[in-house]
Amino acid sequence: MLPEVFFFKSLALFLCRFVLGKLRTARVLNRSESNAALHANFSKYQRSNSLAHRQDLHDQTIVFDVEGVLLRSQSLFPYFMLVAVEAGGLMRALLLLMAYPFLGFCGAELGLEIMVMVCFVGLREESFRVGSAVLPKFLLEDVGLEGFEMVRKRGGKRVGVSGLPQVMVETFLKDYLEVDMVVGRELKVARGYYVGLMERKRRSVVDELEEMLGKEETSSEWGLIGISSYKKSLQHDPLFSRCKEIYLVSKSDKRSWHHLPRENYPKPLIFHDGRLALKPTPISTLAIFIWLPFGLCLSLLRILIGITLPFSLSIPLLCFSGLHLTVSLPTTLNNTNSNNIDNKQTEPKRTKGLLYVCNHRTLLDPLYLSFALKRNFTAVTYSLSRVSEILSPIKTVRLTRNRDEDAETMEKLLQQGDLVICPEGTTCREPYLLRFSPLFSEISDQVVPVALDVHVDMFHGTTAGGLKCFDPLFFFMNPNPSYQLQLLEKVVVSSGVCNNCDSNECRERKKTTRFDKANYVQEEIGKALGFECTKLTRKDKYLILAGNEGIASSRN
């Protein structure tokens, strides 16, 4: 009995040692494999701070996460609210605001799908212009300087990957940040209308990337450089999985980032549309909806006061209602020692009305000039709605854009009294001046340049794609809109040598053309305001923002 017991005991002990040895070996192998994987991940995933010391990336392609790297804000709600307000209307915006408390209980992907459904369902694909006309301004203002430098100053080609719909970010990235390729989410479309759903899978971008960069550069052997955030999963991403190095940005890093200054924009933001002047965060949006009924009543009251009461009563009442007007008058407005553009240095005797030449900020520019000087003028406009013509407290005359007819009309009006014209032909919200039409320099020997600037709290009083008849209503709905008005020295624009023009072209011909006179007045207004002069026109603005040439319908 004893030998058999000893045999089975020895066999059990042997089997136990064999199994334990195998388990110990497997544990050591797993530990070594995990250490190798950890070392590999450590070499591939690095903190974004180490990217600042890299000097060998000027020829590398950068793949970056737009929301995690470029934008300082963690919330995407304001951008969807802009889509809801500008493309869908107030009821859609109110529905999105009511859904906001429930978004916090959803995951990031489900919350994104809810916002897409609320904002896009039923919108016409062909007429959707919020992504190109409205969103670039707010997205540029949210770009972090440090994130922009990581993407912009390092690398050759740049590929932006976004979780937002492609139509919301493509213009912002390609046209204003000069990104070579944009990879966003595609929206489902049925019979030309968005159905409010996103495609589950991203479109195949590997072939497009290989076509742009070449197969050698996109291969795993050559690799790409990726920049993303810690919160994003990159394991199954078709682009980030091809990156040989990925630099990660943390929330703590983004808290210390600064706003990207306007002078650092790769392409200047000159034109943008939309009624909202402030970023619609949840708190700001709630404040706007609370203010709307009060603002509407206040706007109607201000318009009624301006139309019915004389200057002596309307000016103090409008100031009491919250309107601000700052006026700066020249010391030698009525002096004969004014700036001249001819070699005679003398001012012709005034035989007709005075022509005031203004830059164009809102539809109310001539009206504010009239209130500032307490005089009634005649204003000529290129594009004015019928409603605005009826409500205007001063006389308005619409131009036909026929040069001979418009010149004849303005000559007759100048014989009757003072005249106001905005030769830009359309408004510009940013600190830029559009090209001045030279027509005014042909009908009057002397003009008074007027430099105007405006600041609003909530709503813009101009639009390119909306109804222009609501422009005064939205402007006066602001709690405290302010105007700055500067009357500059009178300028004599009679024919002669261009003493004030320093261009080589002007020196060669020794004569002042109508374009030189218009450019000189534009430069004087630009210097007074600190604005940059451009050669852009009304057509450029409306083709970019609205897809038309900017001719207002009389029904507007």
C-alpha positions in Angstrom: 0.0 0.0 0.0 2.8 2.4 1.0 4.6 2.3 -2.4 1.4 3.0 -4.3 0.6 6.0 -2.0 4.1 7.3 -2.4 3.8 7.0 -6.2 0.6 8.9 -6.5 1.9 11.6 -4.0 5.0 12.0 -6.1 3.0 12.2 -9.3 0.7 14.9 -7.9 3.6 16.9 -6.6 5.3 16.7 -10.1 2.1 17.8 -11.8 1.7 20.7 -9.4 5.2 21.9 -9.9 4.8 21.6 -13.7 1.6 23.7 -13.8 3.0 26.3 -11.5 6.1 26.6 -13.6 4.1 27.1 -16.7 2.0 29.8 -15.1 5.1 31.6 -13.8 6.6 31.5 -17.3 3.4 32.9 -18.9 3.3 35.6 -16.2 6.8 36.7 -17.0 6.1 36.7 -20.7 3.0 38.7 -20.3 4.8 41.2 -18.1 7.6 41.6 -20.7 5.1 42.0 -23.5 3.1 44.6 -21.6 6.3 46.5 -20.8 7.3 46.4 -24.4 3.8 47.7 -25.4 4.0 50.4 -22.7 7.4 51.4 -24.0 6.1 51.5 -27.6 3.1 53.6 -26.5 5.4 55.9 -24.5 7.5 56.4 -27.6 4.5 57.0 -29.8 2.3 59.1 -27.4 3.9 62.1 -25.9 2.9 65.4 -24.3 2.4 68.4 -26.5 5.0 70.3 -24.6 7.8 68.2 -26.2 6.7 69.3 -29.6 8.1 72.7 -29.0 11.6 71.3 -29.0 11.2 69.5 -32.3 13.0 71.3 -35.2 12.8 68.5 -37.8 9.1 68.6 -38.7 9.1 71.2 -41.4 8.6 68.6 -44.1 6.3 66.3 -42.1 2.5 66.1 -42.6 0.5 67.1 -39.5 -2.8 65.4 -38.7 -4.6 67.3 -35.9 -7.8 67.1 -34.0 -9.7 70.4 -34.5 -11.7 70.5 -31.3 -9.0 69.1 -29.1 -6.0 71.1 -30.5 -7.2 74.3 -32.1 -10.3 75.4 -30.1 -10.0 76.7 -26.6 -13.6 76.0 -25.6 -14.6 72.5 -24.6 -18.3 73.0 -25.5 -19.7 72.7 -29.1 -23.1 74.0 -28.1 -22.5 77.7 -29.2 -21.7 76.6 -32.8 -24.9 74.5 -33.1 -26.9 77.4 -31.6 -25.6 79.6 -34.3 -26.8 77.1 -36.9 -30.2 76.9 -35.2 -30.6 80.7 -35.0 -29.2 81.8 -38.4 -30.5 78.9 -40.5 -33.5 77.5 -38.6 -35.0 80.4 -36.7 -36.0 81.3 -33.1 -38.2 78.3 -32.5 -35.5 75.8 -33.4 -33.0 77.8 -31.2 -35.5 77.6 -28.3 -35.8 73.9 -28.8 -32.1 73.4 -28.7 -31.8 75.6 -25.5 -34.5 73.4 -23.9 -32.6 70.3 -24.8 -29.3 71.5 -23.4 -29.9 70.3 -19.7 -30.4 66.8 -21.0 -27.2 66.8 -23.1 -25.2 66.6 -19.9 -26.7 63.2 -19.1 -25.9 61.8 -22.5 -22.5 60.6 -23.9 -20.5 62.9 -26.1 -21.6 61.0 -29.3 -25.3 60.9 -28.4 -25.3 64.6 -27.4 -23.7 65.5 -30.7 -26.3 63.5 -32.6 -29.1 65.2 -30.7 -27.7 68.7 -31.5 -27.3 67.7 -35.2 -30.9 66.4 -35.3 -32.4 69.6 -33.8 -30.3 72.0 -35.9 -30.2 70.4 -39.3 -33.4 68.4 -39.9 -35.4 70.1 -42.7 -32.7 72.5 -43.8 -32.1 72.8 -47.5 -28.6 71.7 -48.4 -28.2 74.1 -51.4 -29.0 77.2 -49.4 -27.0 76.4 -46.2 -24.4 79.1 -45.8 -23.9 79.4 -42.1 -20.8 77.3 -42.3 -19.2 79.8 -44.7 -20.8 83.1 -43.7 -21.3 83.0 -39.9 -19.3 80.3 -38.2 -15.8 81.3 -39.3 -15.8 84.5 -37.2 -16.7 82.7 -34.0 -14.4 79.8 -34.6 -11.5 82.1 -35.3 -12.2 83.9 -32.1 -12.0 80.6 -30.2 -8.7 79.4 -31.7 -5.9 79.2 -29.2 -2.6 80.9 -30.1 -0.5 78.0 -28.7 -2.5 75.4 -30.5 -2.4 77.4 -33.7 1.4 77.6 -33.5 1.7 73.9 -33.0 -0.2 73.3 -36.2 0.9 76.2 -38.3 4.6 76.6 -37.6 5.5 73.0 -37.7 4.9 70.6 -40.5 4.3 70.8 -44.2 0.9 69.6 -45.2 -1.9 69.9 -42.6 -4.9 67.6 -42.2 -7.7 68.7 -39.9 -9.9 65.9 -38.3 -13.2 67.1 -36.7 -16.1 65.5 -35.0 -18.4 68.3 -36.3 -20.2 68.0 -39.6 -18.1 68.9 -42.6 -20.3 71.8 -43.7 -19.7 73.5 -40.4 -15.8 73.6 -40.4 -14.6 73.2 -43.9 -14.7 76.9 -44.9 -13.1 77.9 -41.6 -10.2 75.5 -41.9 -9.5 75.7 -45.6 -10.2 79.4 -46.4 -9.1 81.1 -43.2 -6.5 78.7 -41.6 -5.2 77.3 -45.0 -5.5 73.7 -44.0 -4.8 71.4 -46.9 -7.4 68.7 -46.1 -10.5 68.6 -43.8 -12.0 65.3 -42.5 -15.4 65.9 -40.9 -18.7 64.1 -40.4 -21.0 63.7 -43.4 -24.7 64.5 -43.1 -27.4 62.4 -44.7 -29.4 64.2 -47.4 -32.8 63.2 -48.9 -34.1 65.1 -51.9 -31.9 68.1 -51.2 -32.8 68.5 -47.5 -30.8 67.4 -44.4 -32.5 64.7 -42.4 -30.7 65.5 -39.2 -28.5 62.3 -39.2 -24.8 61.7 -39.6 -23.2 58.9 -41.4 -22.0 56.3 -38.9 -18.7 55.8 -40.7 -16.4 58.5 -41.9 -15.9 58.7 -45.6 -12.8 56.9 -46.8 -10.0 59.5 -46.6 -7.0 57.2 -46.9 -7.2 57.3 -50.7 -7.6 61.1 -50.8 -4.6 61.4 -48.4 -2.4 59.1 -50.5 -3.4 61.1 -53.6 -2.4 64.4 -51.9 0.8 63.2 -50.2 1.8 60.0 -52.1 1.8 56.5 -50.9 5.3 56.6 -49.4 4.5 59.4 -47.0 1.2 57.8 -45.8 2.7 54.3 -45.3 3.4 53.1 -41.7 7.1 53.0 -42.4 7.3 56.8 -43.2 4.4 57.8 -40.9 2.6 61.0 -40.1 2.7 63.3 -37.1 -0.5 63.5 -35.0 -1.7 66.1 -32.5 -4.8 65.3 -30.5 -6.2 65.5 -27.0 -6.2 62.9 -24.1 -10.0 62.5 -24.2 -10.2 61.2 -27.8 -9.8 57.5 -28.6 -7.3 57.2 -31.5 -6.8 53.4 -31.7 -9.4 52.8 -34.5 -9.0 56.2 -36.3 -7.9 55.6 -39.9 -5.6 58.6 -39.9 -4.2 58.8 -36.4 -3.4 55.0 -36.5 -1.0 55.8 -39.3 0.9 58.4 -37.3 4.3 57.3 -36.1 4.2 60.0 -33.3 1.2 61.5 -31.6 1.4 64.5 -29.3 -1.4 64.9 -26.7 -2.9 68.2 -25.4 -4.4 68.2 -21.9 -7.2 70.3 -20.5 -4.8 72.0 -18.1 -2.6 73.1 -21.0 -5.6 74.6 -22.8 -6.7 76.6 -19.8 -3.5 78.8 -20.0 -3.8 79.3 -23.8 -4.4 82.8 -25.2 -6.7 83.9 -28.0 -5.3 84.1 -31.5 -4.7 87.8 -32.3 -6.4 89.1 -35.4 -3.0 90.1 -36.9 -2.0 86.4 -36.8 -4.9 85.2 -38.9 -3.4 83.6 -42.1 -6.2 85.2 -44.1 -8.0 88.3 -42.8 -11.6 88.0 -41.8 -13.3 90.9 -43.7 -16.8 89.6 -44.4 -19.2 87.7 -42.1 -23.0 87.5 -41.8 -25.5 86.6 -39.1 -27.6 88.6 -36.7 -26.0 87.5 -33.4 -23.1 89.7 -32.3 -22.1 87.6 -29.2 -21.1 84.0 -28.8 -24.3 82.1 -27.9 -23.2 80.1 -24.9 -26.1 78.6 -22.8 -26.2 81.6 -20.4 -25.9 84.1 -23.2 -28.7 82.4 -25.2 -31.0 82.4 -22.2 -30.3 86.1 -21.7 -31.1 86.8 -25.3 -34.5 85.0 -25.1 -35.3 86.9 -21.8 -34.4 90.2 -23.4 -36.3 89.7 -26.7 -39.7 90.9 -25.7 -38.3 93.9 -23.9 -35.8 94.6 -26.8 -38.6 94.5 -29.3 -40.7 97.0 -27.5 -37.7 99.2 -26.9 -36.8 99.1 -30.6 -40.2 100.1 -31.7 -40.2 103.0 -29.2 -36.9 104.3 -30.4 -38.0 104.2 -34.0 -41.2 106.0 -33.1 -39.3 108.7 -31.3 -36.9 109.2 -34.1 -39.6 109.5 -36.7 -42.1 111.7 -35.0 -40.2 114.1 -32.7 -38.0 117.0 -33.6 -34.2 117.0 -32.8 -34.6 119.0 -29.6 -36.8 116.3 -28.1 -35.8 113.1 -29.8 -32.0 113.4 -29.1 -32.3 113.5 -25.3 -35.0 110.9 -25.2 -33.0 108.5 -27.4 -29.9 109.1 -25.2 -32.0 108.3 -22.2 -33.1 105.0 -23.8 -29.6 103.8 -24.1 -28.3 105.0 -27.5 -24.8 106.5 -27.4 -23.4 108.9 -30.0 -19.9 110.4 -29.8 -19.3 113.3 -32.3 -15.9 114.7 -33.2 -15.9 117.9 -35.3 -12.9 119.4 -37.1 -11.6 122.8 -35.8 -11.5 124.3 -39.3 -14.6 122.8 -40.9 -15.8 126.2 -42.2 -12.3 127.5 -42.9 -10.9 127.9 -46.4 -7.6 126.4 -45.3 -8.7 122.8 -46.0 -6.9 119.9 -47.5 -6.6 120.1 -51.3 -5.8 117.6 -53.9 -5.0 120.1 -56.6 -2.1 122.5 -57.1 -4.2 125.7 -56.7 -4.6 125.3 -53.0 -7.8 127.4 -53.1 -11.3 126.3 -52.5 -13.9 127.1 -55.2 -16.8 129.2 -54.2 -19.7 127.1 -52.9 -22.6 127.4 -55.3 -24.5 124.3 -54.3 -25.0 121.8 -51.4 -22.2 120.1 -49.6 -21.4 116.5 -50.2 -20.8 114.3 -47.2 -18.9 111.1 -47.9 -19.2 108.3 -45.3 -17.9 104.9 -44.8 -20.7 102.4 -44.5 -21.3 100.6 -41.2 -25.1 100.2 -41.0 -28.2 101.5 -42.8 -28.5 104.2 -40.1 -25.2 106.1 -41.0 -26.9 109.0 -42.8 -29.5 109.2 -40.0 -26.9 109.5 -37.3 -25.1 112.2 -39.3 -28.3 114.1 -39.5 -28.9 113.8 -35.7 -25.3 114.7 -35.0 -25.5 118.0 -37.0 -29.2 118.5 -36.3 -29.9 119.0 -40.0 -32.0 117.2 -42.6 -30.0 115.7 -45.4 -30.8 113.8 -48.5 -29.2 110.3 -48.6 -28.5 108.4 -51.8 -28.3 104.6 -51.4 -27.5 101.7 -53.7 -29.6 99.1 -52.0 -32.5 100.0 -49.7 -35.7 98.2 -48.8 -39.1 99.7 -49.4 -39.9 99.5 -45.7 -36.8 101.4 -44.7 -37.6 104.1 -47.3 -41.0 104.6 -45.8 -39.8 104.7 -42.2 -36.8 106.9 -42.8 -37.1 110.4 -41.2 -34.8 111.9 -43.9 -35.2 111.9 -47.6 -33.7 108.9 -49.3 -33.1 108.4 -53.1 -32.2 105.0 -54.6 -29.5 104.9 -57.2 -29.8 102.8 -60.3 -26.1 101.7 -60.7 -26.2 103.4 -64.1 -23.3 105.8 -64.0 -24.7 108.6 -66.1 -28.2 108.4 -64.6 -26.9 108.4 -61.0 -24.5 111.3 -61.7 -27.4 113.4 -63.1 -29.6 112.5 -60.1 -26.9 113.5 -57.6 -26.3 116.8 -59.4 -29.9 117.7 -59.1 -30.0 116.8 -55.4 -26.9 118.8 -54.7 -28.6 121.9 -56.2 -31.4 121.4 -53.6 -29.2 121.0 -50.6 -26.6 118.9 -48.7 -26.2 115.3 -49.8 -24.9 112.1 -48.0 -23.4 109.2 -49.9 -21.7 105.9 -48.8 -19.5 105.1 -51.8 -18.6 101.6 -50.5 -22.0 100.5 -51.7 -22.5 98.1 -48.8 -21.7 97.7 -45.1 -18.6 96.2 -43.6 -18.5 95.1 -40.0 -14.8 94.6 -39.6 -12.1 97.3 -39.4 -11.7 97.4 -43.2 -12.8 99.9 -45.9 -14.1 98.6 -49.2 -13.3 100.3 -52.5 -14.9 103.7 -52.9 -16.9 104.3 -56.0 -15.4 107.4 -57.7 -18.8 108.8 -58.8 -18.9 111.3 -55.9 -15.6 112.9 -57.0 -17.1 113.8 -60.4 -20.2 115.7 -59.2 -18.8 118.0 -56.5 -15.6 120.1 -56.1 -15.6 119.8 -52.3 -16.5 117.0 -50.0 -16.5 116.4 -46.2 -15.3 112.9 -45.3 -17.1 111.4 -42.4 -15.5 108.5 -40.4 -18.1 106.2 -38.7 -17.7 103.2 -36.4 -20.4 101.3 -34.5 -20.5 98.8 -31.6 -23.4 96.6 -30.6 -24.2 94.2 -27.7 -26.4 91.4 -29.0 -27.5 91.9 -32.6 -26.0 93.1 -35.9 -28.1 95.7 -37.7 -26.9 94.5 -41.1 -27.4 91.3 -43.1 -26.4 89.9 -46.5 -28.6 86.8 -46.6 -31.6 87.9 -44.6 -34.4 90.5 -44.9 -33.0 94.0 -44.9 -36.2 95.5 -43.7 -35.5 94.2 -40.2 -32.0 95.9 -40.1 -33.1 99.0 -38.1 -35.3 96.8 -35.8 -32.4 94.5 -34.9 -30.0 97.4 -34.4 -32.3 99.3 -32.0 -33.0 96.0 -30.1 -29.5 96.2 -28.6 -29.5 97.5 -25.0 -26.7 100.0 -25.6 -25.6 100.5 -29.2 -23.0 103.1 -29.7 -21.9 105.2 -32.7 -18.6 107.1 -33.1 -18.8 109.9 -35.7 -15.8 112.0 -36.9 -16.2 114.9 -39.4 -12.8 115.3 -41.1 -11.4 118.4 -42.8 -13.2 119.5 -45.9 -11.4 118.2 -49.0 -11.3 120.0 -52.4 -11.3 117.5 -55.3 -11.2 119.8 -58.3 -9.1 118.7 -61.2 -5.3 119.3 -61.2 -2.0 117.8 -60.0 -2.3 115.2 -57.3 -0.1 116.8 -54.6 -1.2 114.3 -51.9 -0.8 111.2 -53.9 2.6 109.5 -53.3 2.1 106.5 -55.6 4.6 106.1 -58.5 1.8 105.7 -61.0 0.4 109.1 -59.9 3.8 110.7 -60.2 4.3 109.4 -63.7 1.1 110.8 -65.2 1.1 114.0 -63.1 -2.7 114.2 -63.2 -5.4 113.3 -60.7 -8.0 110.8 -61.9 -11.3 110.2 -60.3 -10.0 107.0 -58.9 -7.1 108.9 -57.2 -9.6 111.3 -55.6 -11.8 108.5 -54.3 -8.7 106.6 -53.0 -7.5 109.7 -51.2 -10.8 110.2 -49.4 -10.8 106.5 -48.5 -7.3 106.7 -47.1 -8.2 109.8 -45.0 -11.2 108.0 -43.4 -9.1 104.9 -42.9 -6.4 106.8 -41.1 -9.0 108.5 -38.8 -10.5 105.1 -37.8 -7.4 103.0 -37.9 -9.0 100.8 -40.6 -7.3 99.0 -43.5 -8.2 100.1 -47.0 -9.0 97.3 -49.5 -10.0 97.0 -53.2 -12.9 94.7 -52.5 -16.4 95.7 -53.7 -20.0 95.0 -52.9 -20.1 92.1 -55.4 -17.2 90.4 -53.6 -19.1 90.6 -50.3 -22.4 89.3 -51.5 -20.9 86.5 -53.7 -19.0 85.2 -50.6 -21.8 85.6 -48.1 -25.1 85.2 -50.0 -24.2 83.9 -53.5 -25.7 86.9 -55.3 -24.7 90.4 -56.4 -26.3 92.2 -53.5 -29.4 93.7 -55.2 -32.1 94.2 -52.7 -35.7 93.4 -53.7 -38.2 96.2 -53.1 -40.3 93.7 -51.2 -37.6 93.4 -48.5 
